[in-house]
Amino acid sequence: MREFNSLAELKDLIGQEVAHSEWVEISQERVNTFADATGDHQWIHIDVERAKRESPFGGPIAHGFLTLSLLPMLVANAIKLTYVKMGVNYGLNKVRFPSPVPVGSKLRARLKLLEIEDINDGAQFTWEVTIEREGQDKPVCVAESISRCY
């Protein structure tokens, strides 16, 4: 985890990769829990035997939106803004899922700081978050994420 004690420290890093998270395993239990939470019970995610037989991926894969939902956890694992009282997700500009996440994969996020904008009592950050799968060159998710910190 990389710690920052001031906004000025981060402003010096605009345009650069700032940090990466630890690896997180995507278990079938996590996929099933996400399916229950969202109502997305498509067989390619939750029916292990059918996915092994019929899926072009050779087994079950995580939902793209499960991968995306890991952003807050992965970012919090990668950086700590010690001067911030609270942060909120503001939105996303772009999101792509270039490759699937087979169950059992390990993922981590790489954070590139694109922009910082001063706002009332805080700052708005735009990050390019690339989620990569261990042992694979092609990312599983690339998202431009906007957050606000106060």
VEXTORDO-7487 format. One line per 2 residues: number of its first residue (from 1); for each residue x, y, z of N, C-alpha, C. Coordinates in nm, 2 decimals. Each point is the difference from the previous one (the first is absolute). Example, Ala and Ser with C-alpha at 12.3 -4.5 7.8 and 13.67 -1.06 7.14 Angstrom:
1> 1.32,-0.57,0.78,-0.09,0.12,0.00,0.09,0.12,0.00 | -0.04,0.11,-0.07,0.09,0.11,0.00,-0.08,0.11,0.08
This chain:
1> 0.09,-0.12,0.00,-0.09,0.12,0.00,0.09,0.12,0.00 | -0.04,0.10,-0.08,0.07,0.12,-0.01,-0.08,0.11,0.07
3> 0.07,0.08,0.09,-0.07,0.10,0.08,0.04,0.14,-0.05 | -0.10,0.09,0.00,0.01,0.14,-0.04,-0.05,0.08,0.11
5> 0.08,0.10,0.04,-0.03,0.09,0.11,-0.05,0.14,-0.04 | -0.01,0.02,-0.13,-0.05,0.13,-0.05,-0.04,-0.01,-0.14
7> -0.09,0.09,-0.04,-0.04,0.01,-0.14,0.11,0.04,-0.09 | 0.09,0.08,0.05,0.12,0.04,-0.08,0.08,-0.12,-0.05
9> 0.02,-0.10,0.09,0.07,-0.12,-0.03,-0.06,-0.07,-0.12 | -0.13,0.00,-0.01,-0.07,-0.07,-0.11,0.01,0.08,-0.13
11> -0.02,0.13,0.02,0.01,0.09,-0.12,0.13,-0.01,-0.08 | 0.10,-0.04,0.07,0.13,-0.02,-0.07,0.00,-0.13,-0.08
13> -0.09,-0.08,0.02,-0.01,-0.13,-0.06,-0.10,-0.02,-0.12 | -0.06,0.11,-0.03,-0.10,0.00,-0.11,0.07,-0.05,-0.13
15> -0.07,-0.10,-0.06,0.05,-0.06,-0.12,0.09,-0.12,0.02 | 0.01,-0.04,0.13,0.09,-0.11,0.03,-0.08,-0.12,0.07
17> 0.06,-0.12,-0.02,-0.05,-0.11,0.09,0.04,0.03,0.14 | -0.10,-0.01,0.09,0.03,0.04,0.14,0.02,-0.12,0.09
19> -0.08,-0.10,-0.02,0.01,-0.12,0.09,-0.07,-0.12,-0.06 | 0.01,-0.11,0.06,-0.08,-0.12,-0.03,-0.04,-0.07,0.13
21> -0.11,-0.07,-0.01,-0.06,-0.07,0.11,0.07,-0.14,0.02 | -0.04,-0.06,0.11,0.04,-0.14,0.02,-0.09,-0.09,-0.09
23> 0.04,-0.12,-0.02,-0.09,-0.10,-0.08,-0.12,-0.04,0.08 | -0.11,-0.02,-0.06,-0.12,-0.05,0.06,-0.06,-0.11,-0.08
25> -0.03,-0.11,0.06,-0.05,-0.12,-0.07,-0.15,0.01,-0.02 | -0.04,-0.04,-0.12,-0.14,0.00,-0.03,-0.05,-0.15,0.01
27> -0.07,-0.02,0.11,-0.05,-0.14,0.03,-0.14,-0.02,-0.06 | -0.04,-0.13,-0.01,-0.13,-0.03,-0.04,-0.10,0.06,0.10
29> 0.03,-0.01,0.13,-0.09,0.05,0.10,-0.02,0.15,-0.02 | 0.10,0.08,-0.03,-0.01,0.14,-0.03,-0.09,0.03,-0.12
31> 0.02,-0.08,-0.10,-0.09,0.01,-0.12,-0.14,-0.03,0.03 | -0.03,-0.11,0.08,-0.13,-0.04,0.03,-0.07,0.11,0.09
33> 0.08,0.06,0.09,-0.06,0.10,0.09,-0.03,0.12,-0.08 | 0.08,0.04,-0.10,-0.03,0.11,-0.09,-0.12,-0.03,-0.08
35> -0.02,-0.12,-0.05,-0.11,-0.04,-0.08,-0.13,0.02,0.09 | 0.00,-0.04,0.12,-0.11,0.01,0.09,-0.03,0.15,0.03
37> 0.10,0.08,0.02,-0.02,0.14,0.03,-0.06,0.08,-0.12 | 0.04,-0.04,-0.12,-0.04,0.07,-0.12,-0.12,-0.06,-0.08
39> -0.02,-0.13,0.03,-0.11,-0.07,-0.08,0.05,-0.05,-0.13 | 0.13,0.01,-0.03,0.06,-0.05,-0.12,0.05,-0.14,0.02
41> -0.08,-0.10,-0.03,0.03,-0.14,0.02,0.03,-0.07,-0.13 | 0.05,0.07,-0.10,0.03,-0.06,-0.13,0.10,-0.12,0.03
43> -0.03,-0.11,-0.07,0.08,-0.13,0.02,0.15,0.02,-0.02 | 0.05,0.09,-0.08,0.14,0.01,-0.02,0.07,0.04,0.13
45> -0.07,0.05,0.09,0.05,0.05,0.13,-0.01,-0.10,0.11 | -0.12,-0.07,0.01,-0.03,-0.08,0.12,-0.01,-0.15,-0.02
47> -0.02,-0.04,-0.12,-0.02,-0.15,-0.03,0.14,-0.05,-0.04 | 0.08,-0.05,0.09,0.14,-0.04,-0.02,0.00,-0.11,-0.11
49> -0.08,-0.10,0.02,0.01,-0.12,-0.09,-0.04,0.04,-0.15 | -0.11,0.08,-0.01,-0.04,0.04,-0.13,0.10,0.09,-0.06
51> 0.06,0.09,0.08,0.10,0.09,-0.06,0.12,-0.08,-0.05 | 0.04,-0.10,0.07,0.11,-0.09,-0.04,-0.03,-0.06,-0.13
53> -0.13,-0.05,-0.02,-0.04,-0.07,-0.12,-0.03,0.10,-0.12 | -0.06,0.11,0.02,-0.06,0.08,-0.11,0.06,0.14,-0.02
55> 0.07,0.05,0.10,0.05,0.13,-0.01,0.13,0.00,-0.08 | 0.02,0.10,-0.09,0.13,0.02,-0.07,0.11,0.03,0.09
57> -0.03,0.03,0.13,0.11,0.04,0.10,0.05,-0.12,0.08 | -0.06,-0.12,-0.02,0.04,-0.12,0.06,-0.04,-0.02,0.15
59> -0.08,0.09,0.05,-0.05,0.00,0.13,-0.07,0.13,0.04 | -0.05,0.01,0.12,-0.07,0.12,0.04,0.09,0.13,0.00
61> -0.06,0.11,-0.03,0.07,0.13,0.00,-0.07,0.09,0.09 | 0.07,0.10,0.05,-0.06,0.10,0.09,-0.08,0.10,-0.09
63> -0.10,0.06,0.06,-0.07,0.11,-0.07,0.09,0.11,-0.02 | -0.02,0.07,-0.11,0.08,0.12,-0.03,-0.02,0.11,0.11
65> -0.13,0.01,0.04,-0.03,0.10,0.11,0.05,-0.04,0.13 | 0.02,-0.13,0.03,0.07,-0.04,0.12,0.14,0.05,0.00
67> 0.07,-0.01,-0.11,0.13,0.05,-0.02,0.00,0.15,0.03 | -0.09,0.07,-0.06,-0.01,0.14,0.01,-0.03,0.04,0.15
69> -0.08,-0.08,0.06,-0.04,0.04,0.14,0.12,-0.02,0.10 | 0.10,-0.06,-0.04,0.12,-0.01,0.08,0.09,0.13,0.01
71> -0.03,0.09,-0.09,0.08,0.12,-0.01,0.02,0.07,0.14 | -0.11,0.03,0.07,0.03,0.07,0.13,0.09,-0.08,0.10
73> -0.02,-0.13,0.00,0.09,-0.08,0.09,0.14,0.00,-0.05 | 0.02,-0.02,-0.13,0.13,0.00,-0.06,0.08,0.13,0.01
75> -0.07,0.11,-0.02,0.06,0.13,0.02,0.04,0.03,0.14 | -0.09,-0.04,0.09,0.03,0.02,0.15,0.12,-0.09,0.04
77> 0.02,-0.11,-0.07,0.11,-0.09,0.03,0.13,0.06,-0.06 | -0.01,0.08,-0.10,0.12,0.06,-0.07,0.05,0.13,0.06
79> -0.10,0.09,0.03,0.05,0.13,0.05,-0.08,0.04,0.13 | 0.06,0.08,0.08,-0.06,0.06,0.11,0.03,0.15,0.00
81> -0.11,0.08,0.01,0.01,0.14,0.00,-0.02,0.04,0.15 | 0.11,0.02,0.07,-0.01,0.02,0.14,-0.06,0.13,0.04
83> 0.00,0.10,-0.09,-0.06,0.13,0.03,-0.15,0.01,-0.03 | -0.06,-0.11,-0.05,-0.14,0.00,-0.04,-0.09,-0.05,0.11
85> -0.11,0.07,0.02,-0.10,-0.04,0.10,-0.10,-0.10,-0.06 | -0.04,0.02,-0.13,-0.09,-0.10,-0.06,0.02,0.02,-0.15
87> -0.04,-0.11,-0.07,0.00,-0.01,-0.14,-0.13,-0.05,-0.06 | -0.04,0.04,-0.11,-0.12,-0.05,-0.07,0.03,-0.04,-0.14
89> -0.07,-0.10,-0.05,0.01,-0.03,-0.15,-0.09,0.10,-0.07 | 0.06,0.06,-0.10,-0.08,0.10,-0.08,-0.05,-0.05,-0.13
91> 0.07,-0.10,-0.05,-0.05,-0.06,-0.13,0.11,-0.06,-0.08 | -0.03,-0.04,-0.12,0.09,-0.06,-0.09,-0.02,0.06,-0.14
93> 0.11,0.03,-0.06,0.00,0.05,-0.14,-0.01,-0.11,-0.10 | 0.09,-0.10,0.02,0.01,-0.11,-0.10,0.03,-0.13,0.08
95> -0.06,-0.10,-0.05,0.02,-0.14,0.06,0.01,-0.10,-0.12 | 0.10,-0.08,0.00,0.00,-0.11,-0.09,0.05,-0.13,0.07
97> -0.04,-0.11,-0.05,0.03,-0.13,0.05,0.07,-0.08,-0.11 | 0.13,0.02,-0.03,0.07,-0.06,-0.12,0.01,-0.15,0.01
99> 0.00,-0.06,0.12,0.02,-0.14,0.00,-0.08,-0.06,0.13 | -0.04,-0.12,-0.01,-0.08,-0.06,0.11,0.09,-0.03,0.13
101> -0.07,-0.02,0.11,0.06,-0.04,0.12,-0.04,-0.14,0.04 | 0.07,-0.10,-0.03,-0.03,-0.13,0.05,0.00,-0.01,0.15
103> -0.10,-0.08,0.05,0.00,-0.02,0.15,0.13,-0.06,0.04 | 0.05,0.05,0.11,0.13,-0.04,0.05,0.12,0.09,-0.04
105> -0.03,0.10,-0.08,0.10,0.10,-0.04,0.03,0.09,0.11 | 0.12,0.05,-0.01,0.04,0.11,0.10,0.01,0.13,-0.08
107> -0.06,0.10,0.06,0.00,0.13,-0.07,0.07,0.11,0.09 | 0.05,0.10,-0.07,0.05,0.12,0.07,-0.03,0.12,-0.08
109> 0.01,0.12,0.06,-0.03,0.12,-0.07,0.13,0.08,-0.01 | 0.02,0.07,-0.11,0.11,0.09,-0.02,-0.07,0.14,-0.02
111> 0.05,0.10,0.07,-0.06,0.13,0.00,0.09,0.11,-0.06 | -0.06,0.06,-0.10,0.07,0.11,-0.07,-0.08,0.13,0.03
113> 0.06,0.10,0.05,-0.07,0.12,0.03,-0.01,0.09,-0.12 | -0.12,0.02,-0.05,-0.02,0.08,-0.12,-0.02,0.15,0.02
115> -0.08,0.03,0.11,-0.03,0.14,0.02,-0.04,0.02,0.14 | 0.03,0.12,0.05,-0.05,0.05,0.13,-0.06,0.14,-0.02
117> -0.13,0.01,0.05,-0.07,0.13,-0.01,-0.04,0.04,0.14 | 0.04,0.13,0.03,-0.05,0.05,0.13,-0.15,0.03,0.00
119> -0.06,-0.04,0.10,-0.15,0.02,0.02,-0.02,0.06,0.14 | -0.12,0.05,0.03,-0.03,0.05,0.13,0.04,-0.10,0.11
121> 0.09,0.04,0.09,0.04,-0.08,0.11,0.06,-0.13,-0.03 | 0.05,-0.02,-0.12,0.06,-0.12,-0.04,0.07,-0.01,-0.13
123> 0.01,-0.12,-0.06,0.06,-0.01,-0.13,-0.07,-0.12,-0.07 | -0.01,0.01,-0.13,-0.05,-0.10,-0.09,0.11,-0.07,-0.07
125> 0.01,-0.13,0.01,0.11,-0.08,-0.07,-0.06,-0.08,-0.11 | 0.07,0.00,-0.11,-0.03,-0.09,-0.11,0.12,-0.10,-0.01
127> -0.04,-0.13,0.01,0.10,-0.11,0.00,-0.02,-0.09,-0.12 | 0.10,-0.04,-0.06,-0.01,-0.11,-0.09,0.04,-0.13,0.08
129> -0.10,-0.08,0.02,0.02,-0.13,0.08,0.00,-0.11,-0.10 | 0.11,-0.07,0.00,0.02,-0.12,-0.08,0.00,-0.12,0.09
131> -0.10,-0.09,-0.02,0.00,-0.12,0.08,0.06,-0.11,-0.08 | 0.10,-0.06,0.05,0.07,-0.11,-0.07,-0.01,-0.13,0.07
133> 0.01,-0.11,-0.08,-0.01,-0.13,0.05,0.14,-0.06,0.00 | 0.03,-0.06,0.12,0.13,-0.06,0.01,0.03,-0.10,-0.11
135> 0.12,0.01,-0.06,0.04,-0.09,-0.11,-0.05,0.04,-0.13 | -0.07,0.11,-0.02,-0.05,0.04,-0.13,0.03,0.14,-0.03
137> 0.04,0.03,-0.13,0.04,0.13,-0.04,-0.12,0.09,-0.02 | -0.11,-0.05,-0.05,-0.11,0.08,-0.04,-0.09,0.03,0.13
139> -0.03,0.13,0.02,-0.08,0.03,0.12,-0.14,-0.06,0.00 | -0.06,-0.01,0.11,-0.14,-0.05,0.01,-0.10,0.11,0.01
141> 0.05,0.12,0.04,-0.09,0.12,0.01,0.09,0.12,0.00 | -0.04,0.10,-0.08,0.06,0.13,0.00,-0.11,0.10,0.02
143> 0.01,0.08,0.10,-0.10,0.09,0.04,0.06,0.14,0.03 | -0.07,0.10,-0.04,0.04,0.14,0.04,-0.10,0.04,0.11
145> 0.05,0.00,0.12,-0.08,0.02,0.12,0.02,0.14,0.06 | -0.11,0.05,0.04,0.00,0.14,0.06,-0.04,-0.01,0.15
147> 0.08,0.06,0.08,-0.03,0.00,0.15,0.02,0.14,0.05 | -0.07,0.03,0.11,0.02,0.12,0.07,0.04,-0.02,0.14
149> 0.09,0.08,0.04,0.05,-0.02,0.14,-0.01,0.14,0.07 | -0.03,-0.01,0.13,-0.03,0.12,0.08,0.09,-0.01,0.13
